[in-house]
């Protein structure tokens, strides 16, 4: 150990005794920071995924430059013989040099530490993922260093050593990318006509790509740790063996034999570990790669077994990027089977697309017989169908027909299917499976949906239907389809005498109400009193943007929901003032072409206003299943809520604010005419405002008698309209309920729902089923968007990362060289 440390100290000091070492560190740190910050400040998010995805390509070049001199320089200057005569083993020399280069690389990598510091100051990063990513980078660099020092020992010229090391590192990483190996297999097939999966063999048994990628996702797999350890040790062993026996007779033959044997050991160890569940460590903050407690609770409470079948094409019929799909799905389902206590059964059914193609060419009688026997044909009628997937070839674009679907059935229930199971949906696989299991093991919940129908008076809907007139689509029609997809029984009503609430329902969703009348308020109040759950999304106004004489014309369009007097009895109101926030986004508005501007429809109008609010996870309550792990939402033209705690306590209710604006929000009177000029934040009065609140408990009953429904206007005097049937009176049956209020409905419209999809689904799930499914749905890696960064903060972090750290490296280098010069001069003077 003492010998190793002696060599280590000598080699590490060599790196920093000349300007070259500092230049290496400076370039490495500056390049990584520059590449990361290019994308960071355009779309700030608290993760370092981009850096660690580009880092391997930098290491392919950086590591060979670090290792090229370790042995090649010794051989060129004929000092290697002197080193080998020292009273230490060649292994000690190898390890000393290797650990010195590893320490130099670790110091260089540590120079990027300002990036996670910046993320921690500006947002809420997942420190587990950052930690595992750095571990993966160290392991990847350690392997590349072992390869580089091995090659440096074989040649005398540093440039040759650098080029050969670069080629070896390039091969180990690049030939593990799906696009590259797919192209290799395609080239072999086109030239030889043989189905030889050389690329897949390289990826599975040799290249580092598949072993490095899990670390970037927050997973530390045991198999990958073994891979990096085995190959690093093998290359260091070969380096020591070559040095020890280089002057012996027959050394080349024995070394070649050892090299082949070591390669066999490395490949064979990968073969043993491939597909073997040897454990992994999920270091993500929310354990997103581990089966959730909600899944375990649902599965262990089952009275019978759940049968899961994966209908997939055989491995040899799958494209290169899906070769490991069956194993990945099996790993996930095996974890679920274990936590279920054996109540989940899993099997694989291989499907062949060739049989479907053959059926098209068969004669009618043979085809009829094949239909009776073909598994593919029978399952196709049930919903298991093949689909096209793009092939990842670098030279051309093509598609391939494959099977990859999943069927789930509980006891004797009918099998339900997940139509596509691909790598992009594996993150949601647990949720998809458990949604079907939950649906099959519980009664179907009913949701009463009250939402506008294209701005048409609800009383006109039946008349238009009777007249055979088409009803224009609504911006909230997508909500009904979404609830249907999630397995709810949806009852779309207008909350009128002709379209009242259903007799039985579990949750009521009210979106963008306009001029709620007393009877409608009474119906909602009685539903809350009877223990029903209500999601109420109120929109006070929206804005219309137009260019007029090259000036932005902003028109306010009020909704007038008239809900505050009614909501006030529960201790909550929707503020009618205009809410603004410094954390906002630029809205692109499509314009219609006019005679003055015939090209207006070709380009979107970019509008930057503080009423286009973005709410990030930093301002959402992470302890609530409704807002937990949601990255960000668009709160377009929304309003703040007024939560009156005293009134809530008087009613013996409980309340919790789930979402707020940033702490740089403000309000202006609703009569304010908005312009581009008054969109800037004031110097004083900035604060945060509540945006979403959950009130729960025993709601008081309506204070008034049941009002009558408003009389319907006679739209067409010449046509008789039958009177609406009487609405049955709902008796008071007190039970605890929940009221979820949010001051924005526009975010649930078809245009913006993609940004608020999880929020809406979580809200309905929590109100209807208790939130077990929402906790499973949120198990995914999020971008962790950061609130809008001020110009001063941008300047500070750019200066710190671009200049301060690189400048610090330069200063340390100059001081180090100056100290060495003074020491050398003093030594010279003492000798003289």
N, C-alpha and C positions, 0 to 999 in steps of 0.2 A: 504493500500500500504506500509506503514511503517513496519507493521508486516511481510509482505512478504519479504521486503528487509532485515530485521533483520535475518530471517531464511536463506535467500539466502546467505548473507555474512558469516554466521556461517558454512553452509554446504560447500560453495566453499572453504573456508579456510581449512576445514577438508581434502579436497582432497590434498592440497599442504602442509599440516603440517606433512605428513609422506612420506617416500620414495615411497610408493605404487603408489601415484598419478603420480609422475614423471616417474616411471617405465611404467605405462600405456601409458602416452603420448609418451615416448621414443619408446616403442614397436609399437604403432600404426603408428607413423610417419615413423619409419625405415622400417616397413613391407610394407607400401604403396609405399614408394620411391623405395625400393628394387624390388618389383614386377613390378613396372612401368619401371624402368631403364633396367631390363633384356631384354625387347623387344625394348626399345627405341634406344639404341646405335647399335643394329644390323640392324634396319631399321628406321632411325630417321624421325619422322614426327611431325608437330606442332599441335598435338591434344592430349587430355588426356582421350580419349574414353576408353582405356584399364583400366586405374585406376578406373574410375567410373563404369565400368562393373564388376570389382572384388570387389569394395568397399562394396556392400551389404553383401557379404559373410564374410568380416572382421567385419562388424557391428553386424552380427548375434552372433559373439563370444564376441566382445568388449563391446557392450552395456550392456549385462547382468552382466558383471564384474563390470561395473560402478554403476549399480543400485542395485546390490544385497544387499548392506549394508544399503541402505537408511532407510528402515523400519525394516528389519529383525534384524539388530544390535540393534535398539532401543528396540524391543520386547525381544530380548535375554537378554539384560542388564537391562530390566525392567525400562527403562527411558521413554518409550512411555507414560506411565500414567502421568508422570511429565510434559511432553510436552503438553498433552491434558488439563492440568490444567492451562496452561498459559492463560492470557487474550487475546486470539486470536482464530479465527475460525479455525476448522480443515482444511478448504479450504486454509487458509493462509499458514498453515504448508505444505500442499501438493504442492502448487504453489511455495513456497520458495525452497523446496527440488528439485522440478522439474526444475526450472529455474537454479539452481546451477549446476545440472547434465548437463543441456543443454549448459550452459556456458563452462563447462569443456570439453564437446564434441566439441564445436565450437573452443576452444583453440587448441585442438588436431588436428582438421581438418585444422586449420590455419597453423599448422606446415608443411603442404605440399605446402605452398605458393611458395617455391623455384622452384617447378616444372613449374608453369606458367611463373615465372620470367626467367627460363632457356629457355623455348620455345620462349618467346618474344625476348630474346637476340640472339637466333640461327635462328629463322624463323619468320613466319607471322601467328600466330594462330588466330582462330576465337574467339575473346574475348567474344562474345555473347554466344557461346556454352559453353565455360568454365564457364561463370557466371551462366547460367541456370543449369549446372551440379552441381555446388557447392550449388545452391539453392535446387535442388533435393536431394542432399546428406544431407543437413540440415533438410529438411522435413522428409526424411526417418529416420534419426537418432532421430528426435524429436518424431516420432510415436513409434519407438522401445523403447525409454526412457520412454514414457508414459506407454507402456505395462510392461516394467521392474519394474517401481516404483509401478504399480498396483499389480503385483505378489509379490513384496517384502513386501507389506503390508499384504499379506494373510498368510505368513509363518514366523516362528521364525528363521530358519536356513538359513544362507547366501548361503551355497552350494546348498540347495534345491531351493532357490530363483533363483540362477544363472542358474541351470539346467532347471527349468520350464520356465524361461524367454527365454533361448536359444531355447527351443522347440517351444515356441510361435512365436518368431521371424523367426525361421526356417520355420515354417508352413506358416506364412504370406507371405514370399518371394518365397520359393522353390515351393510351391503348385500353384504358378502363372506361372511357366515355362511350355511351351507347351509340352515338352517331358514328364514331370512328370504327367500332367493332362491327357495327351493322354493315358499313361500307366494305370492311375486310371480307366478311362472309359473302357479301354480294359479289365482290370481285372474284373470289375463289369459285363461286358457283357459276358465274358467267364464263370463266376461262376453262374450267375443268368439267362443269356439269355435275359436280359432286356436292352433296349436302354435308359439308364439313364445317362444323361450328368452331373454327379456330379462334374467332374473336371472343366467343363466350367462354372458351377454355382459358384464354388469357385473363379475362376479367375475373373469373371465379378463383383461379389458382395462383395468379402471379401479380397482377397490377394492384396498386394501392387505392384506387379511386373508391371502390365500394366500401373499403374499411375506413376511409377518412370522412366520408359524407355523414355517417351517423353522429359524429362528434359535433358537427355544425348544427345539428337538430336538437342537441341536448341529451344525447344518449352516449353512454360509455360502454360499448359491448365488450364482453370478455374475449370473444373470438378475435376482435380487432386488436385488442391489447396483445394477445398471443401472437397475432400475425406480425405486428411491428417488432415485438421483442425477438421472435425467432429469426426474422430476416436480418435485423440489425446485428444480432449475435453471430449469425452465419457469415456475414460479410466481414465483420471484425476478425472472426476466426480464420477466414481465408487470407486476410491481410497479414496476420501474424504468422501463419503457416508459410506463406510465400517468402516473407523476410527471413524466417528461420532457416529455410532449406534452400535458399536461392543459389548457394555456392556448392551444394551437394550434387553428386553424380545422380542422374536420373530424376532430378527434381521436377523437371517439366512434366514428366509422365505422372508422377505421384500427385503433383498439384492439379493437373487436369482431372485426374480421377477423383480427387477430393472435391474439386469444384462441381463436378457432375453429381457426386454424392450429396453435397450440401444443397444443391438445387432440388434434388429429389426429396430431401428431408423437408425443405421449405414447402414444396408443392404438396407433398403427402400430408403435412400438418394442416394445410389449408383444406385439403380434401376431407380430412377427418372432421374439421370444424364446420365445413359447409353444410347448412341445413340442420346442424345440431344445436338444440336450444341449451346453450351453456351459460345463460344468464346475461343480464345487462343491468346497468345502473341508470335510472331515469333521474337526472339532476335538474330537470326543469322546475320552475317555481311552483307550478300547479300540478305537477306529475301528469302531464298531458299524454305521455306515452304509456301510462299504466291504467289498467282497468279501474274505472271510477267506483267509489263506494256505492253510488246509486245503482250501477249495474249489478254489483254484488248483492245488494239488498233485493232487487227485483228478482234475480235468478234464484237466490236461496229461498225465497218465499213461494216459489212455484210448487203446485201440488203434483204436477207431472213433468214430463221431459219435453225439451225443445229440440227439434231435429233441424239441423242446418246442413244444407247441401250446396256445395260449390260446383256449378256447372261450368266447366272450363275446358278449353282445347288442350290436348297434350302438350308437354313442354316443347317437343320438337316441332310443333305446328305454330308456336307462338313467335312473334317478332322478338328481336334481341332485347328490347327494353322491357319486355314482359316475361322474360325467362324465369325470373325469380318471384313472379306474382303469386303463384300458388303457395310457395313457401311463406311469403309475407302474410298472406291471408291466414294460412294455417297457424302461424305464430300468434296472430291476434286472437283467433278463435280458441286456441289452446289455452291462452291466459284466461279467457272468459269461461272455458270449460272447468278449469281448475277452481276458480272462485265460486262457480255454481255448485260445487260439490258433486259433480257428475251429472247434473240435471240437463246439461247441454250436450247433445251428441252431434258430432261433426263428421262429414264424409265428403269425398271428392268424386264427382262423376265426370268422366272425360267424354267430351262431345267432339264429333268430327264434322267439319264443314264440307269435306269432300263428299260425304254421303248425300248432302243436299244437292250438290252440283251433279252427282251421278243420277239423282232422281229426275233431273230435268231432261236427261238424254235417254232415259228408259222408255220403253213402249208403255202404253197405258195400262195393260194388264200387269206387267212387272212392277210398274210404279204403284199400282193399287196394292199389290202384295207387299212391296217395300214399305208403303205407308203404314200397313198394319204391324210391321215388325220394327220400323225405324224409331229408335229412341228420340232422335232429333226431331222427327216430324211430330211425334206425340207431344213432346214438350213445347214445341213451337206453338201449338194450339193453346197451351196454358199460359204462354207469355215469355218463355225462354227462347230468345231469338239471337242469332249472331249479329254482329255489327262490324262496321268498317273502322279500322284504326290506322292512322298514318304511320308509315315506316320512317325511322330516323336515319335515312341514308344521306350521306353528304353529297352524292353525285346526282341524285334525282329524287323526285317526290312521287311516292306511290302509296297504295293502301292495301290492307290485307283483311280478309274476313275471319273473325275469331269468335269464340264463345268465352264469356266471362260474366256469368250471372250467379245469383245466389237465391236459394229458396229457403224459407223459414216456416215451420209449422209447429204449433203447440198442441200436443196430444192428438185429438182427432179433428182439429180445425183444418180448414182448407189452406194449402200451402200458398204463401204470398211471396212475391219475388222482388229482389233488387235487380233491375234490368242490366245495370253496368257496374262491374267492379274492376276498377283500373287504379294504377298507382296514385292518380290525382285525387281519388275519392277514398283512399284508405284512411285518411285522417278522420273521415266521417263514418267509417264502417261501423264502429261500435254504436253510434247513435242510430244509424239506419236499422241495424239488427234489433236494437232494444226498442225502437219505436214500433216495429212489427210485433215483437213479443208483448209489449205493453198493450198494444191494441187487441191482440188475440186473447189476453188474459184478463181484460177488464171490460166493463160495459162502455159502449161508444158514447163519448161525451157530446153534448149538443151545445152549439154556440149560436146565439141569436145575433146576427150581424145587422146593425143599423148604419147605413152609409149612403151618401148621396148617389143618385142615379143621374149622372150627367147634368146636374143642376136643374133638372126638370122637377116641377112641383110633384111631390109623391102622389097626390090625389089624381094626377093625370096619367099615371102609369097604367092602371087598369083600363082606362078609356082608350089609350093608344093601343093597348093589346087587343081590345074588342074591335077596334077599327082596322086592325091588321097593320098598323104603322110600326116600323122598326124603332127600337129604343136605342139611341146612341150609347156607345160604351162609356162607362164611368172610369175615372182615374183610380177608383178604389175597387173595381171588379177583380183585380189581381189578388186582393185580400181573400175573396171567397175561394178562388182557385188554390191559394196557399193553404187555407184551412182545410179544404178538401184533401189536399196532398198530405197534410199532417194527420189525417185520419179522423177528423172531427165531422160530426153531422151538422152541416151549416144550414140555418134557417135565415134566409135573407128577408128582412121585413123593413117596412117604412115607418113603423111605430105610429100608425094612423088607425082610424076605425076600420078601414078596409083591409089594412095590413098590420094587425096587432102582433104583440109578442106571442110566441107559441106557449101552450099551456105548460110544457115542461122544457126547461133548458138549464144548463149549468153556468154558463158565462154569457154576458152580454157585451158586445163590442160596439161602441158608439163612436163614429168617426165624423169629424167636421160637421157637427150639428148647426143648423141655422134656425134661429127664432123658435126655440123649443117652446111649445105652448104648455099651459098648466097641466093638461092631462098627460102629456108626455113626461113631464117632470114627476108627476105623481106615480106613473107606471114604473119609472126607474127607482124612485124612492121606495115603493112597495117591494120591488125586487130585492133591493139592498136589505130592507128590513127582514125579508124572508130568507136571507142567507145566500142570495145569489151574488155572483161576483161580476163587477163591471169594469171594463177598460174604457175610459173616456178620453179621447184625443180631441182637444178644442183648438180651433184655428180662429183667431180674431180678425185676421186680415191677410191679404196677399198683395203683391205689387205687380204692376204691369210696366215693362220697360220698352220704350220706343225711342228711335232716333228721329228727331224733328229739327230740321235745319242744322244738322250736325251737332245738335245738343241732345243730351239724354233727358227724356221726359219720363218722369216717374209718377204713376197713378196708383193711388191706394184704393183697393177694392175690399170693403168691409164684409165680414161674414155675419156679424151680429148674432152670436150664438145664444145670448140671453140666458146664461147659466149661473151667473155670480150670485144672484139672490137665492137661488135654490141651493147651490153648493155651499153658500155661506153658513147654512145651518149645520154643516158637518165640520166647519172650521177651515175651509180652503176656498180660494177664489183664483180666477185667472186674470192677471193684471191686464188692463186695457191699454196701457202705455206701450210705446214702441221700444222693443228690447234690442240692444246693440251690444256687440262684443268685439274686442280686438282680435280674438281668435276666430277668423272667418275665412271664407273661400271665395274664389272668383266664379260667378255663375255665367254659363254660356246660354244665351237666349236666342232661339231661332226667330228670325224676322221674316215677314212676308214681303215679297217684291212689290214695289209700287212704281208708278210712272216716273216719279222723281228719282227713285233708286231701284232700277230693275234687277240689280245684282244683290239686293239685300238678302234674298233667300239662300244665296250660295254660301254666305259666311255667317257664323254665329256672332252675336253681340256680346262682348266680354264686359260684365258688370261686376265691379268690386265694391260691395257695400257691407257695412258691419251688421246688417240684418241677416246675412247669410252665415249663420253661426255654425261652427263645428265644435262638438263636444268630444273631448278625448277621454281615455280611461282614467286619467288623473283626477277627473271631476265626476267619476261614477263610483257608487258605493260597491266595492269589490266583495263585501260580505253578503250581498243580495244575489240570489240566483238569477234575477232579472237582468242585472247589469254586469255581473261578474264576467271578466275576460272579454268584454266587448271592446274592440279597439277604438273605434270612433263612430259617431253618427252625424248626419246632417240635420240641423235644427233650423229649417228654412222658414223665415218670417214668423218664428215662434214667439210666444209670450212667456213672461215669468209667472210663477205661482206665488200666491200670498198664503202662507200657512199660519193659521191662528191657533197657537198652542192652547190657549185658555179655553176656546170653544171646543176643541178636541177633547180636552180633559173633562169638561162639563158633560160631554156626551159619553164619557168613559170609553173612548176609542184610543187606539194607538196609531201613531203616524211615524213615517220615516221618509226622509228626502233621499231619493235614489240617484239624482242627477242634478248638477248645477252648471251654471256658466263658468267661465274662467274668472279669476279675480280681477279682471280688467274689463268688466262689463258696465254698462250704464243704460239709462232709460231717458226717452224724450217724450213729451206730450204727443198724444195720438193725432193732434191737429197739425203737427209739424210737417211742413212740406220738405220732403227729402230731396237733396241735391248731391252732386259729387262733392260740393264744398263742405257740407256739414256732416260728413261721414267720419271725420277724425275724432278720436277720443278726447274728452276734456281733460284738463290738467288735474282736476280734483273730482272726488265723488265716485271713483271707480271701485267696484265691489263685485261680489258674486251673488247670483240670484238662483233660487230653486227652480228647476224645470220639470221634474217628475217626482211625484209623491205617492206613497202607498198608505192608505188609511184602512184599518181593519178593526173588527170587533162587532158588537151588536149595534147596528145602526138604528136610530130612532125612526118610528113610523112617520108617514106624512102627517103634518099638522092639520091639514084641511081635509074636508070630505072629498070623495072622488069627483073631480070635475067632469063635465060633459065634454065629449069630443067637439071640436069646432065644426061648424057647419061647412060642408063642402060647397065651393062655388060651382054654379051650373055653367060649364064652359060652352056648351052648345044647346041653346034653348030649343032647337028643332029636333033634338035627339034625346030620347028618354034614357036616363041613367038610373039603374035600379038602386034603391037605398042600401047602404052598407049594413051588414048584420050587426046585431048587438054584441058588444064585447063582454065576455063573462067577467064578473067581479072577482078579483083575486083576494082571497081571505088573508088576513094577517097571520102568519105562522113564524114567529120570531126565531131567528137563527143568526149566527155570526157570519158576516160576509166580508168582502174586500172590495175597495174602490181604488183603482189605479188611475191617476189623473196626470196627463201630460199636456203642456200648453202648445202643442204643435201637432197637426194632423197631416200637414203637407209631406212630412217625411215618410208617411205610410202610403203615399200615392205611387202609382206605377213608375213614374220617372225616378223617384228617389228611394224606393223601397230597398234597392240593393244595398244601400248604406245603412239601413235600419232593420234589415231582415231579421237578424238574430234577436234584436231588442223586442220586436213585435212577437216573435214566436216564443221567446222566453216569457214575456208578459202573459200571453194566453196560457202557456203551459203552467206557470205558477198559479194563476187564478183558477185553472180548471183541474189540474192533476196534482198540484202541490209542488211542482218544480223539479221532480226527479229527472225528467227528460231534458230539461234545460241545463242541468249541471253536466249531463253527458254531452250535449250538443256543443257546449263551450270548450270542450277539450280539443283545442287545436292551437297551433302556433300562430300568434297574431303579430302584426307588424309593430304594435305598440307605438302608434302615431304620437308625435309630440305636438303640443300646442304651438301656435304661430310664434316664431322666434323674433324678438325685437331686433332692430338694426344694430343696436349697441351690443347685444349679446352675440350676434353674428360676428361683428367686428372683433370682439374679445376672443372668441374661440378660434377664429381664423388666425388671428395674430399669434395666439398661444400655440396652435398646432403647426402652422406654417413656418413660423419664425422663431419662437422662443425655444422650442425643443431642439430643432436643428441647430440654432445658434448656440444652445447649451452644449451640444455635442462638439461643435467647433471650438468653443472656449476651453472645454476639458482637454481636447486634443492639443491646443496651443500651449496650455499650462503644462501638460504632461511633457511635451517636447522641450519646453523651456527648462523644466526641472532637470530633464536628462542632460541638456546641454550644460547647465551650471554644474551638475554633478561630474560630468566628463571633464570640464575645465578645471574643477578643483582637484580631480584625480591627476590630471596632467601637471598641474602646478606642484603638487606634492611629490610627484616622481622626479621632477626637475630640481 
